Amino acid sequence: MSENREFPPELLNQSTKERLDYYSNKYFMPHPHLDNAFNSLKRHIQCCGDSRIVLITGPTGVGKTTLLELTKNWVNEMALPTLEAEKGCIPVADVEVTLQKSGLFNPKDYLKRCLHALSEPENLIKHKIDYGVRGISRNDKGEIVIESRILETELGWALEQALKQRHPHIFLIDEAHHLLSVASGRKLTDVPEAIKSLANRTKVLHGLFGTYELLTLQDIGDQLSRRSLYIHIPRYSAEFIEDIEIWQSIVWSFQQHIPTDEEPDFLSHWQYLYERSLGCVGILKNWTSNALGDALEENVKTVTLKHLEQRALSVGQCQNILKTIKEGENRYAVIEGNVTNLQKELGLKSEPKSRADLILDISYQEQLISHQEQPKQQQEITQPQKGRTDVGLRNPKRDQVGIAKNAE
């Protein structure tokens, strides 16, 4: 075994399950894009002002769920000193948005999941939530029970009371892009606007984690957009030298933490690993984890290129994912915007003028228009009118004279 390897050496004497669990779940790979997003989110949790909606977005497999878990751990640690004084507080709660079999989002199911996420643990049994509605109770084990016939509005009210009484520092919503998969009877912004309103009423910051689909809200909801913060976790781009260097260091780190008898050679295949993961660290981690599982099941000494190839995404899959990623990146670039165009539209790129000069310019233009229209008006007045104007007078003509003879 190489002396440079980073995993605990005793892992080599443990079971396949334990070794795979270490690499897949316990080993965490920090990298610049994730660190930048995490630091931005931490700052906003500590001071969010009136912007109580933060949207964390990026391509699939970029590490959004990893960021959510990091945030949960950090908030819980940060809140430890205050928990003794705030007995009923739950520092952070999270929920995953799911879709029904129909492929649509179900608001009632979502609200129930939120209430379960905020349900008090055993140590808060003396600080129960007063939901203020019928249809929510507890069983013999103290678990929350929600009746199926309860109305959506009642569930919304109960969630508001739960947030006010538990007052988390942030309420995290994973797979938040599913909120937009609404039935035809609802507006696309109904649920996000309801979350914004709930965040304002309860003073609780809401963090929505999702794919680039979340950026749709930028186009259709100006109020939601104004009160929101966007945090972007991009993929690593092979167009930039810096990103390639970072990617190679990530591949090297993964290589060092693979708990096999012999160290695999991932770095020699960094370009192939980039190609089939599209520069997304989450895809790379899942891919190499599956390859490790195959190698451990075969009881071989290390993970080889063959293991990687049999677990790689197909070219067609990569092309489909990349197309979606490119569209999302372009949409995010529009949100970031062109500062020069913004300055032009705001008048910052032109020489300022006096408001009095502007009034004179407008007055002159009005006079010019009036002068141009005057000859046309005079022409309409002097132009002779067509048709008879001497109503009641006979037209001049020759009258018949003499007496007409009767025809024989």
C-alpha angles and dihedrals in degrees: 000000000000116000090227095066115118108204123095106275093222088069089079089068094049132088127282089250094054093047092048091046090053094054097038101041114010102042112080123191114207116204135172100260092049093044092051092051092046093051091049091050093048091053091051093048090054093049121009102154110194092333097098095159119075118181116203109195142168142124123309113279095019096120107270094137090048088054090050091054092046089051093051092052093046095049092048091051092045092051097049096095092054100043093085091060095039101052096171097048125115103196096206136003132182139195134186118225111229133190126229123238087269089063091245132119116252112210095197092052090048093051091049090052090050091052091050090050090055096041110125119258121228094274090059096051090116090054102058121175118249100216093185095221138089120244097055118095143139132253128223090280092054093250119145115256121195119194116232094229094059114121124247091238090055091050089051091052091048091051090051091054091047092052092047093050099040093035100191119199087236136000109216123211116193123199087018093164086077087071087076094059093092131159119261092257092065133069118244091242098046097098098037090048089050090052090049091051091047091050090052095048095046097035088228120140113233121206116202115197116193150121126283088283086085088070087074086081089066090065101044107033119052094172091050091046093051093054096043137088121210121213116188125204104192128193121246112268123217087210090079128064092214092055092049091052092049091047092053090051090051091051089049092051092050089050091053093052099049103115100219130124091254127036113251121231104237096146094067088058098042092124092053090046089052093047095055097039095042092225093299113135094204092057090047092050093050092045096051090043091057090047090051090052091054092049092050092048089052089049092228126151099250148354111276136194087260090061090049094049095051091052099041124114112255121254090250092052091050092050092051093048092045092052090055091045093051091051090050093047090052091049091050090049088057090053091050085049136186108292092202092057090047091052091050092050090049092050095245094124096057132069109266117243135202117268087225090058089052091054091050090050091052092047092050092049091051091051091048092052091047091051092050092051096047099079089050091053092048090050090054090053098048097040110109114247120243125233132033118323098170097080112183097024124109120239112245113260142144113277120217115254131198129028119295115233120233113250113248 
